Amino acid sequence: FSNQWGFIRPKIGVHATAYQLDNYQQQQGYSTTRVLPILSVDSGIQLERESTLFNKSLTQTLEPRLFYTYIPTREQNQLPNFDSSENTFTYEQLFRENRFSGHDRINAANQVSTALMTRFYESDTGVERFRAGVGQRFYLKHDDVDLTGSVKFRQENRSDVVALLGGHITDKFYVQGDWHIS
């Protein structure tokens, strides 16, 4: 559901994985599966105002965003890990359901990410000249799955704060910096 000023994107899915492993270096082959439901709701609004900077007509946005994810906890240490690794925690990672790359690990989640971004666009061309954002994730349960596939207990109730800052210095040169604030 979306319009000019906001959006709500509910998502329901199932992540199903099946392994058929052969004997390898004196290890017995085996078959195993994992089926996990995934629920997420992404929502945000976009507020705009006209402004000027250095005699340029700009449109500034203010974009609050909420992202909820639920994935039940399942131990996965019986599954091999062929290509999964943990993604770097960045502003963009706040809005992803799984913090692992690949398909061999799926994190547990009952969490809400909150964020606020502002952008400046040239009013006549629509080119984004500057963006800044800050956000944090809040954990509603304390169990999670680590890279080994084992269930672990998380001590903290929230993530570190993440921020980004970026913009077009020229029409062909864009710079962006990400910060992870403990």
N, C-alpha and C positions, 0 to 999 in steps of 0.2 A: 504494500500500500504506500503510494507516494504521491506527492504533489509538489508545487513550486517551493513550499516552505518547510517541508519535512517528510519523514518516511518512518514506516514500521515494517520490518522484514522478519516475520516469524519463519522458522525453518525446523522441520522434523525430518530426521534421516536415520538410516541404519548403516553402520560400518561393519561389514562382514568380511572376515579373512579366513582362508583355509590354507593349510600347509600339508603337503605330502612330501616328507623328507626321506631320502634313501639312506642306506647304510653308508657311513663315511668314517674312515680311520678308526675302526673297531667300535664305532658308536652305532647302536641299533637304530634303524629308520623308524619313523612314527608319523602319524597323522594327527592333526589338531586343528581346532577352529576357535574363532572368537567372534561373537556378535554383540555389538554395543549400540544401543539407541543414542542418538544425539539430538538435543533440543537446544535451539538458540533463538533469541529475539534481539535484533539490532534496531535501534531507534535513534532518531536525531531530528533536530530542527535547524533551519538556516535563517538567521536574521540578517538583513542587509541595511546598509545606509550609505549614502553618497558622501564623499569627502574629497579633499584636494591635498596634494603633497607635492612640493616643488613645482607648482603650477600645472600639475597633472590631475585630471579628473579620475578619481578612483572609486571603486565600490568596495567597501569593507564588509566582511561577513563575520558573524559570531555564531559558532556551531557547537552547541552542547550535544553530547552523544552518550547513550547508555547501551551496553551490550551485555546480555545475560546468556550464560551457557550452563547446560546440565548434561553431564555424561556420568553414568554410574561407575563406581569403583570396581574394577576387575583385575585380579592378579594376572600378570601376563608373562611371568618368568619361564613358563613352559614353551613360549613362542621364541623362535630364533630372532635375532636382530641382524638383518642383512644390511639395511641402509638407513636406519633411523638415527637421528641425533637431535639434541635439543636446540631449538632456534634461539638466537640472541633475543633478549627481551628488549623490544623497542616500542615506540608509540604504535606502530602498525600491528604489532603482536597482541596488543590489547583487544583487537577485534577479530582474532582467529580462535576457532574452537579448540584446536589441538596445538600444544606448544612444541610438539615433535614434528620433524620432517619425516618423510617416508610413511610407510603404512604398518610398520612392525610394532609401533608403540602408540597407544592412545591414552592421553592423560585422563584422570578423573576430574570432574569439574562440577561445582555448584557455586558459581561466582558471578559477580557483576563488575564490569569495567565502566568507569566514568571518565569522560574526557571533555576538554574544551579546546577548540581550535579557532583561530582567526586567520583570515586571508585578505589580501588586497589585490584586486583585479583592476587593470586599466579599463575604464568605462567604455572607451571607444573600440578597443580590440578584443577585450575579454581575456587578455594574457594575464596569468597570475604572476605578480611581481614579488609577493612575500607571503609566507605562511609561518605560523607559530602555534604549537599545541602542547598541552600538558595533560597527563592522565594517570590513573592508578586503578588497580584491580583489587576488589574486596572478596575474600574467600568466605563463603557461607558454611563450609564444612572443612575439616582439617585433614582428611585422608586424601592421598594422591598416589600416582604411580610414577616411579622413577625410571631411568633409562634401562635398568636391568630388568624391568617388568615387575618388580616387587612393590607391594603396597607400603607406603611410608606415611608417617604422621607429620603434618606441617605445623610448626610452632606459631607462626605469625598469622594474623587475621587479614593482612593486606600485603600487597606487593610494594616494591620500591616505586617511587614516582619516576615516570619517564617523560621526556620532553623532546620536541623537535623544533628546529628553526631552519628556514630555508627560503630561497628566492632566486629569481633570475637577476644576475648582475648585468648581463647583456641579453640580447635576443637568443644567443647561442650558448650561453654559459650559465649553468644552474649550480648552486651550492646548497647542500643540506647537511646539518649536523644533528646528531641524536645524542641525548644525555640520559644516563641512568643514574638517578639520584637516590642514594641509600638513606 
